[in-house]
Amino acid sequence: MSHFFYDKKENLIDDALEGIIRTSPYGNLARLKTDPELRVVVRKDWDKSQVALLSGGGSGHEPMHAGFVGKGMLTGAICGDIFASPGVDAILSAIINVTGKAGCLLIVKNYTGDRLNFGLAAEKARTLGYDVEMVMVEDDIALPDNPQPRGLSGTILAHKIAGYAASQGASLKEVARITRAALKKVATIGVALSSCHQPGAEESERVPAGKSELGMGIHGEHGIITLDTQNSRKIVSRLCDALSEHLNKTSDILLMINNLGGFSVLELALVSQAVLDSPLGKRVRFVQGPATLVSALDMKGISLTVIPLTAKLTEALQAPVEVSGWVPLYTPSKMTWQKARALPDNTDVTPSENARVAAVLKAACKALIDNEDELNTLDSHVGDGDTGSTLATGARFVQKALKAGKLPLDDTPALLRWLGESITTPMGGSGGVLLSLLFSAAAEGYEKENDIGKSLLAGLEQMKKYGGAGPGDRTMIDALQPALEALAGHKSWDKVVKAAKKGADSTSEMKKAGAGRSSYLSAGSLKGHIDPGAKAVSEVFAAIPEK
């Protein structure tokens, strides 16, 4: 079953085009009122005094093509069904409606359907008396021996270069010549971790887990090779090597980083850093993106496009436009660091010895480390599977300080304060903060009460205040509170341990979690699973020797 977001498949393209037109920030787009099956988006402000520029192809590559219609770029875009070339009638309709005496340039991606439909439409238009030229975009270098290189994201550079030439009043032949000359220098190569998913189609993944496909086409066509990696740096290095070989020693280039649809912003940042950190990156003068410029629906992949720059090309590419899809060029920055003041050191303590306290810490740390895998497994049922690792990391940190003799073992408030100040750094996340609150407040409480049970209960109240959980909310508190209450009541150690275990076991029968990640899960998902935090508390108390 498809996970594609749409209403009715038969209305998908028409609805999308209406959305594009209505959300254009310049309010300068319209759709030609022709046969409903002929989808042509045009400039409302077009006066036919300059060379008209038309491009188009199958939908699913948004913002291309309609997103580049506007002042300084395309006059109109002809949109077919998903990944299907528009028909001859749609293209011809666009030509005759936007073309004046200056003529019309068709910018076409090098695919069989587009070549045939745009070519035939151009011939028909010429028969009707229109002056029409056509340029082909063939920027794909992934398949080096391909006699018909595919048109990829270099297409929008053609839109921009031709648009600038036309806006300067150049003739049709001159606009075509300038565009063809620029396109000869453009090179694009892409890679994908998964193919695209079409609306209504059964979903299947061609690329095996952990691998990627070099040169996958923007319609999901097979690429040149399946790579045995999804490592960002290795993949980007491979792309950059191919582009560098194509460019030879050319410097002063534009680099376009294009999202094919499915990459997250975080992944695009990794790609950008890796490209700019490569030898190719040292030759980059301007960057465009990372951005979604030419997509392939939701394909999880990226493409890199380069073009050597001249003064005239730079002027053309930097000229202002009134289109929604174009992203301005910029000069990439170098990595910089700004001096920062260090955080105050609140963990400076005077080490001291106490055999009983040392034994308690050793036992507690060992319990958390020994139960790391079991706690992670428990957490995988109700959370994100890292509770054991988080607690074990904190335990190892304390264990290391203990072995190094750095702890104030004979000064309980100082030890509690050290734990409160230090534990957040190695543990991170909410767990580290909650324990920091517990120990920090307990340190203050001990100075008043001189009682470890009562002081830890005071710390627990601070944890509950900021964490938002209480008894019955299916968290570590369900084990911690009864155990600390027994400790504060000076009950036997055996009763303290039993209270912790009983509290932990009770979480397996709780139908709803009131806090933490488990609070987002249904009762069915929680039933029978002990909360990992409560289990950890139970194991720690059980491991601590009575004397």
C-alpha positions as CSV (number, residue, x, y, z in Angstrom):
1,M,0.0,0.0,0.0
2,S,1.3,3.5,-0.9
3,H,2.1,6.0,1.8
4,F,1.9,8.8,-0.6
5,F,-0.1,11.9,0.7
6,Y,-2.9,12.7,-1.8
7,D,-6.7,13.0,-2.2
8,K,-7.6,11.5,-5.5
9,K,-5.0,10.2,-7.9
10,E,-6.8,11.5,-10.9
11,N,-6.7,15.1,-9.5
12,L,-3.3,15.0,-8.0
13,I,-1.4,17.0,-10.6
14,D,-4.1,19.6,-11.1
15,D,-4.5,20.1,-7.3
16,A,-0.7,20.4,-6.9
17,L,-0.4,23.0,-9.7
18,E,-3.2,25.0,-8.1
19,G,-1.3,24.9,-4.9
20,I,1.9,26.1,-6.6
21,I,0.1,29.0,-8.3
22,R,-1.8,30.1,-5.2
23,T,1.3,30.0,-3.0
24,S,3.7,31.8,-5.4
25,P,5.2,34.6,-3.3
26,Y,5.1,36.9,-6.3
27,G,1.5,36.3,-7.3
28,N,2.7,36.1,-10.9
29,L,1.5,32.7,-12.1
30,A,-1.6,31.5,-13.9
31,R,-2.7,28.3,-15.7
32,L,-3.7,28.5,-19.4
33,K,-7.4,28.0,-19.7
34,T,-7.3,25.3,-22.4
35,D,-8.4,21.6,-22.5
36,P,-8.2,20.4,-18.8
37,E,-5.7,17.7,-19.8
38,L,-3.2,20.3,-21.1
39,R,-1.4,21.6,-18.0
40,V,0.5,24.8,-18.7
41,V,1.6,27.3,-16.1
42,V,2.6,30.7,-17.4
43,R,3.7,34.2,-16.3
44,K,0.8,36.6,-15.9
45,D,3.1,39.5,-16.5
46,W,4.4,38.2,-19.9
47,D,4.2,40.7,-22.8
48,K,5.9,38.7,-25.6
49,S,8.5,41.3,-26.3
50,Q,11.4,39.0,-25.4
51,V,12.3,35.5,-26.3
52,A,9.9,33.1,-24.6
53,L,11.4,30.3,-22.6
54,L,9.4,27.0,-22.1
55,S,10.4,23.9,-20.3
56,G,8.6,21.0,-18.8
57,G,8.3,17.3,-18.4
58,G,6.8,14.8,-16.0
59,S,5.5,16.0,-12.7
60,G,7.2,14.7,-9.5
61,H,10.4,16.8,-9.9
62,E,9.1,19.8,-8.0
63,P,9.9,22.6,-7.8
64,M,11.0,21.9,-11.4
65,H,9.4,23.0,-13.6
66,A,6.5,25.3,-12.5
67,G,8.6,26.6,-9.6
68,F,11.0,28.3,-12.0
69,V,8.3,30.2,-14.0
70,G,8.6,33.9,-13.5
71,K,10.6,37.0,-14.2
72,G,14.2,36.2,-15.1
73,M,13.6,32.5,-15.8
74,L,10.9,30.6,-17.6
75,T,7.9,32.0,-19.4
76,G,5.9,28.9,-18.9
77,A,6.1,25.2,-17.8
78,I,4.3,22.3,-19.4
79,C,3.5,19.6,-16.8
80,G,2.8,15.9,-17.6
81,D,1.6,13.2,-15.3
82,I,4.0,11.7,-12.7
83,F,7.3,11.0,-14.6
84,A,5.4,11.2,-17.9
85,S,6.3,13.7,-20.7
86,P,3.5,16.2,-21.5
87,G,1.9,15.5,-24.9
88,V,2.5,17.4,-28.1
89,D,-0.8,19.4,-27.9
90,A,0.1,20.7,-24.4
91,I,3.5,21.8,-25.6
92,L,2.1,23.4,-28.8
93,S,-0.5,25.2,-26.8
94,A,2.1,26.7,-24.6
95,I,4.2,27.8,-27.6
96,I,1.4,29.6,-29.4
97,N,0.2,31.3,-26.3
98,V,3.5,32.8,-25.1
99,T,5.5,33.3,-28.3
100,G,5.8,36.6,-30.0
101,K,8.0,37.9,-32.8
102,A,11.1,37.3,-30.7
103,G,10.5,33.5,-30.9
104,C,10.6,30.7,-28.3
105,L,13.3,28.5,-26.8
106,L,12.4,25.0,-25.6
107,I,14.7,23.7,-22.8
108,V,14.3,19.9,-22.8
109,K,15.8,17.2,-20.6
110,N,17.3,14.4,-22.7
111,Y,14.7,11.6,-22.3
112,T,13.1,9.8,-25.2
113,G,9.5,11.0,-24.4
114,D,10.5,14.6,-23.9
115,R,12.7,14.6,-27.0
116,L,9.9,13.3,-29.2
117,N,7.0,15.3,-27.8
118,F,8.9,18.6,-27.6
119,G,10.5,18.0,-31.0
120,L,7.2,17.3,-32.8
121,A,5.6,20.3,-31.1
122,A,8.5,22.5,-32.3
123,E,8.0,21.2,-35.8
124,K,4.3,21.9,-35.7
125,A,4.9,25.4,-34.3
126,R,7.3,26.2,-37.1
127,T,4.8,25.1,-39.6
128,L,2.4,27.5,-38.0
129,G,4.9,30.3,-38.5
130,Y,6.5,30.4,-35.0
131,D,10.3,30.8,-34.6
132,V,11.3,28.0,-32.3
133,E,14.6,26.6,-31.1
134,M,15.3,23.7,-28.8
135,V,18.2,22.9,-26.5
136,M,18.9,19.6,-24.8
137,V,20.1,19.2,-21.3
138,E,22.5,16.2,-21.0
139,D,24.4,16.8,-17.8
140,D,24.5,13.3,-16.3
141,I,28.0,11.9,-16.0
142,A,27.2,8.8,-13.9
143,L,27.0,6.6,-17.0
144,P,30.1,7.7,-18.9
145,D,29.6,5.5,-22.0
146,N,25.9,6.5,-22.4
147,P,25.4,8.0,-25.9
148,Q,22.3,9.8,-24.6
149,P,23.2,11.4,-21.2
150,R,20.2,12.2,-19.1
151,G,19.0,15.7,-18.2
152,L,19.2,16.2,-14.5
153,S,19.5,19.2,-12.1
154,G,21.6,21.1,-14.6
155,T,18.3,21.8,-16.2
156,I,17.5,24.7,-13.9
157,L,20.9,26.3,-14.6
158,A,19.8,26.3,-18.3
159,H,16.6,28.0,-17.2
160,K,18.5,30.6,-15.4
161,I,21.2,31.3,-18.0
162,A,18.7,31.4,-20.8
163,G,16.3,33.6,-18.7
164,Y,19.0,36.1,-18.1
165,A,20.0,36.3,-21.8
166,A,16.4,36.7,-22.8
167,S,15.8,39.4,-20.2
168,Q,18.8,41.3,-21.7
169,G,17.0,41.4,-25.1
170,A,19.2,38.8,-26.8
171,S,17.8,37.2,-30.0
172,L,16.5,33.6,-30.1
173,K,19.6,32.4,-31.8
174,E,21.8,34.1,-29.3
175,V,19.9,32.8,-26.3
176,A,20.1,29.3,-27.7
177,R,23.8,29.6,-28.4
178,I,24.6,30.9,-24.9
179,T,22.5,28.2,-23.3
180,R,24.1,25.4,-25.3
181,A,27.6,26.6,-24.6
182,A,26.9,26.7,-20.9
183,L,25.3,23.3,-20.9
184,K,28.4,21.7,-22.4
185,K,30.2,22.6,-19.2
186,V,27.6,21.3,-16.7
187,A,28.1,18.0,-15.0
188,T,25.8,16.2,-12.6
189,I,26.1,13.0,-10.6
190,G,23.7,11.6,-8.0
191,V,23.4,8.8,-5.5
192,A,20.3,7.3,-3.7
193,L,19.8,5.2,-0.7
194,S,16.3,4.3,-1.8
195,S,14.2,4.8,-4.9
196,C,11.1,6.9,-5.1
197,H,7.6,5.8,-4.3
198,Q,4.8,6.7,-6.7
199,P,1.2,7.5,-5.5
200,G,-0.9,4.4,-5.4
201,A,1.9,2.0,-6.3
202,E,3.0,-0.9,-4.2
203,E,6.1,0.0,-2.2
204,S,9.3,-2.0,-2.7
205,E,12.9,-1.2,-1.9
206,R,15.4,-2.0,-4.7
207,V,18.4,-0.8,-2.8
208,P,19.4,-3.3,0.0
209,A,19.8,-2.0,3.5
210,G,23.2,-0.5,4.2
211,K,23.9,0.0,0.5
212,S,23.4,2.9,-2.0
213,E,23.0,3.2,-5.8
214,L,25.3,5.4,-7.8
215,G,23.7,7.2,-10.7
216,M,20.1,6.3,-10.0
217,G,17.9,8.2,-12.4
218,I,15.4,10.9,-11.3
219,H,12.5,8.5,-12.3
220,G,14.0,5.6,-10.3
221,E,16.0,4.2,-13.2
222,H,18.8,1.8,-12.4
223,G,22.2,3.5,-11.8
224,I,25.6,2.4,-12.7
225,I,26.6,0.4,-9.6
226,T,25.4,-0.6,-6.1
227,L,27.8,0.7,-3.5
228,D,28.4,-1.4,-0.4
229,T,28.0,1.6,1.9
230,Q,25.8,4.3,3.2
231,N,28.7,6.2,4.7
232,S,28.3,9.9,3.9
233,R,32.0,10.7,3.6
234,K,32.8,7.7,1.4
235,I,29.8,8.3,-0.9
236,V,30.5,12.0,-1.3
237,S,34.2,11.3,-2.0
238,R,33.1,9.0,-4.9
239,L,30.8,11.7,-6.3
240,C,33.5,14.4,-6.0
241,D,36.1,12.2,-7.7
242,A,33.9,11.7,-10.7
243,L,33.1,15.4,-10.9
244,S,36.8,16.3,-10.5
245,E,37.8,14.0,-13.3
246,H,35.2,15.6,-15.6
247,L,36.4,19.1,-14.7
248,N,40.1,18.3,-14.9
249,K,41.9,21.1,-13.2
250,T,39.2,23.7,-13.6
251,S,38.7,25.9,-10.6
252,D,36.3,28.8,-9.8
253,I,33.2,26.6,-10.1
254,L,29.6,26.7,-8.9
255,L,28.5,23.7,-6.8
256,M,24.8,22.8,-6.6
257,I,23.8,20.5,-3.8
258,N,20.4,19.1,-4.7
259,N,18.1,17.1,-2.5
260,L,16.3,14.5,-4.6
261,G,13.4,14.6,-2.2
262,G,14.0,12.4,0.8
263,F,17.1,13.6,2.5
264,S,16.7,15.3,5.9
265,V,18.2,18.7,6.7
266,L,20.7,16.9,9.0
267,E,21.9,14.6,6.2
268,L,22.1,17.5,3.7
269,A,24.4,19.3,6.2
270,L,26.6,16.2,6.3
271,V,26.8,16.1,2.5
272,S,27.7,19.8,2.4
273,Q,30.4,19.5,4.9
274,A,31.9,16.5,3.2
275,V,31.9,18.1,-0.3
276,L,33.4,21.4,0.9
277,D,36.0,19.4,2.9
278,S,37.1,17.5,-0.2
279,P,39.7,18.5,-2.8
280,L,36.8,19.5,-5.1
281,G,35.5,21.8,-2.4
282,K,38.7,23.8,-2.5
283,R,37.8,24.8,-6.1
284,V,34.3,26.0,-5.3
285,R,33.6,29.7,-5.6
286,F,29.9,29.6,-5.2
287,V,27.4,27.1,-3.7
288,Q,23.7,26.7,-4.4
289,G,21.8,24.8,-1.8
290,P,21.7,22.4,-0.2
291,A,18.1,22.6,-1.3
292,T,15.4,20.7,-3.1
293,L,15.7,22.1,-6.6
294,V,15.0,19.0,-8.8
295,S,13.4,16.2,-6.9
296,A,12.4,12.7,-7.7
297,L,9.3,12.5,-5.5
298,D,10.6,11.2,-2.2
299,M,13.8,9.6,-3.4
300,K,16.3,9.4,-0.5
301,G,19.2,10.8,-2.4
302,I,21.2,13.7,-3.5
303,S,22.9,15.0,-6.7
304,L,25.8,17.3,-7.1
305,T,26.1,19.6,-10.1
306,V,29.1,21.7,-11.1
307,I,29.7,24.3,-13.8
308,P,33.0,26.3,-14.4
309,L,32.3,30.0,-14.0
310,T,33.1,33.0,-16.2
311,A,32.3,36.6,-15.4
312,K,29.2,36.5,-17.8
313,L,27.9,33.2,-16.3
314,T,28.3,34.5,-12.8
315,E,26.4,37.6,-13.7
316,A,23.6,35.5,-15.3
317,L,23.4,33.2,-12.3
318,Q,23.4,35.9,-9.7
319,A,20.8,38.1,-11.4
320,P,17.6,38.5,-9.4
321,V,14.5,36.5,-10.3
322,E,10.9,36.3,-9.3
323,V,10.3,32.6,-9.0
324,S,9.7,30.4,-5.9
325,G,12.1,27.6,-6.7
326,W,15.4,29.3,-7.3
327,V,17.9,29.5,-4.4
328,P,20.5,32.3,-4.5
329,L,24.2,31.5,-4.9
330,Y,26.6,32.3,-2.0
331,T,30.3,32.0,-1.2
332,P,30.9,29.1,1.2
333,S,32.3,30.0,4.6
334,K,35.3,28.5,6.3
335,M,34.9,26.6,9.5
336,T,35.4,29.1,12.4
337,W,35.6,28.8,16.1
338,Q,34.9,31.6,18.5
339,K,36.6,31.7,21.9
340,A,34.3,30.8,24.8
341,R,34.5,31.2,28.5
342,A,34.8,27.9,30.3
343,L,32.1,26.9,32.7
344,P,32.9,27.3,36.3
345,D,34.4,24.2,37.9
346,N,31.9,23.2,40.6
347,T,33.4,19.7,41.0
348,D,36.6,20.7,42.8
349,V,36.6,18.5,45.9
350,T,39.1,17.2,48.4
351,P,39.4,13.4,48.0
352,S,38.9,11.3,51.2
353,E,38.6,7.6,52.1
354,N,35.6,5.7,53.5
355,A,35.5,2.0,52.9
356,R,31.7,1.6,53.4
357,V,30.9,4.4,51.0
358,A,33.4,3.0,48.5
359,A,31.7,-0.4,48.7
360,V,28.3,1.1,48.1
361,L,29.5,3.0,45.0
362,K,31.3,0.0,43.6
363,A,28.3,-2.2,44.0
364,A,25.9,0.3,42.5
365,C,28.2,1.0,39.5
366,K,28.8,-2.8,38.9
367,A,25.0,-3.4,39.0
368,L,24.3,-0.8,36.3
369,I,27.1,-2.0,34.1
370,D,26.3,-5.7,34.4
371,N,22.6,-5.0,33.6
372,E,23.3,-2.7,30.6
373,D,22.0,-5.2,28.0
374,E,19.0,-6.3,29.9
375,L,17.9,-2.7,30.6
376,N,18.4,-1.8,26.9
377,T,16.2,-4.7,26.0
378,L,13.5,-3.6,28.4
379,D,13.7,-0.1,27.1
380,S,13.3,-1.3,23.5
381,H,9.8,-2.4,24.4
382,V,8.7,0.9,25.9
383,G,11.2,3.5,24.7
384,D,14.2,4.0,22.4
385,G,16.4,1.2,23.8
386,D,19.2,3.1,25.5
387,T,18.4,3.3,29.2
388,G,20.9,0.6,30.0
389,S,23.7,2.3,28.0
390,T,22.9,5.7,29.5
391,L,23.1,4.5,33.1
392,A,26.1,2.3,32.4
393,T,27.9,5.3,30.9
394,G,27.3,7.3,34.1
395,A,28.4,4.3,36.2
396,R,31.6,3.9,34.3
397,F,32.3,7.6,34.8
398,V,31.8,7.3,38.6
399,Q,33.8,4.0,38.7
400,K,36.7,5.7,37.0
401,A,36.8,8.6,39.4
402,L,36.5,6.1,42.3
403,K,39.5,4.0,41.1
404,A,41.5,7.2,40.6
405,G,40.9,8.2,44.2
406,K,39.3,11.5,43.3
407,L,36.1,11.3,45.4
408,P,35.3,12.8,48.8
409,L,34.1,9.5,50.2
410,D,34.2,10.6,53.8
411,D,32.2,13.8,53.1
412,T,28.7,12.9,52.2
413,P,27.4,16.3,51.2
414,A,30.5,16.9,49.0
415,L,30.1,13.5,47.4
416,L,26.4,14.1,46.7
417,R,27.2,17.5,45.3
418,W,30.0,16.1,43.1
419,L,27.5,13.5,41.7
420,G,25.0,16.2,41.0
421,E,27.4,18.4,39.2
422,S,29.3,15.8,37.3
423,I,26.8,13.1,36.2
424,T,25.0,15.2,33.5
425,T,28.1,15.4,31.2
426,P,28.7,11.7,30.6
427,M,25.1,10.6,30.7
428,G,23.4,13.4,28.8
429,G,19.7,13.4,28.1
430,S,16.9,13.6,30.6
431,G,18.2,10.7,32.7
432,G,21.4,12.6,33.6
433,V,19.5,15.8,34.4
434,L,17.1,14.0,36.7
435,L,19.8,12.3,38.6
436,S,21.7,15.6,38.9
437,L,18.6,17.2,40.4
438,L,18.3,14.3,42.8
439,F,21.9,14.3,44.1
440,S,22.2,18.2,44.1
441,A,19.1,18.6,46.2
442,A,20.1,15.6,48.4
443,A,23.4,17.4,49.2
444,E,21.5,20.4,50.5
445,G,19.2,18.1,52.4
446,Y,22.0,16.2,54.1
447,E,23.5,19.3,55.5
448,K,20.1,20.0,57.2
449,E,19.1,16.5,58.2
450,N,22.3,14.6,58.5
451,D,20.3,11.6,57.3
452,I,21.0,9.9,53.9
453,G,17.5,8.5,53.6
454,K,15.7,11.8,54.3
455,S,18.2,13.8,52.2
456,L,17.7,11.5,49.2
457,L,13.9,11.8,49.6
458,A,14.3,15.6,49.5
459,G,16.3,15.1,46.3
460,L,13.5,12.9,44.9
461,E,11.0,15.7,45.5
462,Q,13.1,18.0,43.3
463,M,13.3,15.3,40.6
464,K,9.5,14.9,40.7
465,K,9.0,18.7,40.6
466,Y,11.0,19.2,37.4
467,G,10.5,15.8,35.8
468,G,6.8,15.9,36.1
469,A,6.4,12.2,37.2
470,G,5.2,10.7,40.4
471,P,4.3,7.3,41.9
472,G,2.1,5.3,39.6
473,D,3.4,7.0,36.4
474,R,5.5,4.0,35.5
475,T,9.0,5.5,35.9
476,M,12.0,4.8,38.2
477,I,10.2,6.8,40.9
478,D,7.9,3.8,41.4
479,A,10.9,1.8,42.7
480,L,12.9,4.8,44.1
481,Q,10.2,6.4,46.3
482,P,9.2,3.3,48.3
483,A,12.9,2.3,48.8
484,L,13.9,5.7,50.0
485,E,10.9,6.0,52.3
486,A,11.9,2.7,53.9
487,L,15.5,4.0,54.1
488,A,14.4,7.3,55.7
489,G,12.2,5.3,58.1
490,H,15.3,3.4,59.2
491,K,13.8,0.0,58.1
492,S,16.1,-3.0,57.7
493,W,18.1,-3.1,54.5
494,D,16.3,-6.2,53.5
495,K,13.0,-4.2,53.6
496,V,14.5,-1.4,51.6
497,V,15.6,-3.8,48.9
498,K,12.1,-5.5,48.9
499,A,10.4,-2.1,48.6
500,A,12.5,-1.3,45.5
501,K,11.8,-4.6,43.9
502,K,8.0,-4.5,44.7
503,G,7.8,-1.0,43.2
504,A,9.7,-2.0,40.1
505,D,7.6,-5.2,39.6
506,S,4.4,-3.1,39.9
507,T,5.2,-1.1,36.8
508,S,4.7,-4.2,34.6
509,E,1.0,-4.1,35.5
510,M,0.5,-0.4,35.0
511,K,-1.7,0.3,32.0
512,K,-0.5,3.8,31.3
513,A,2.7,5.7,31.7
514,G,2.3,9.3,33.0
515,A,5.7,10.6,31.9
516,G,8.7,9.8,29.8
517,R,8.7,8.1,26.3
518,S,6.5,5.3,27.5
519,S,3.7,7.9,28.0
520,Y,3.2,7.9,24.2
521,L,2.5,4.1,24.1
522,S,-0.7,2.2,24.4
523,A,-1.6,0.0,27.3
524,G,-1.1,-3.1,25.1
525,S,2.4,-2.1,24.3
526,L,3.3,-1.6,28.0
527,K,1.6,-4.6,29.6
528,G,4.0,-7.2,31.1
529,H,7.1,-5.0,30.7
530,I,8.9,-3.6,33.8
531,D,9.9,0.0,33.4
532,P,13.7,-0.1,32.7
533,G,14.4,2.8,35.1
534,A,12.6,1.2,37.9
535,K,14.3,-2.1,37.2
536,A,17.7,-0.3,37.3
537,V,16.8,1.1,40.8
538,S,15.8,-2.3,42.0
539,E,19.0,-3.9,40.8
540,V,21.2,-1.2,42.4
541,F,19.5,-1.6,45.8
542,A,19.8,-5.4,45.6
543,A,23.5,-5.2,44.8
544,I,24.5,-2.9,47.7
545,P,25.8,-4.9,50.6
546,E,23.9,-4.5,53.9
547,K,27.0,-3.7,55.9
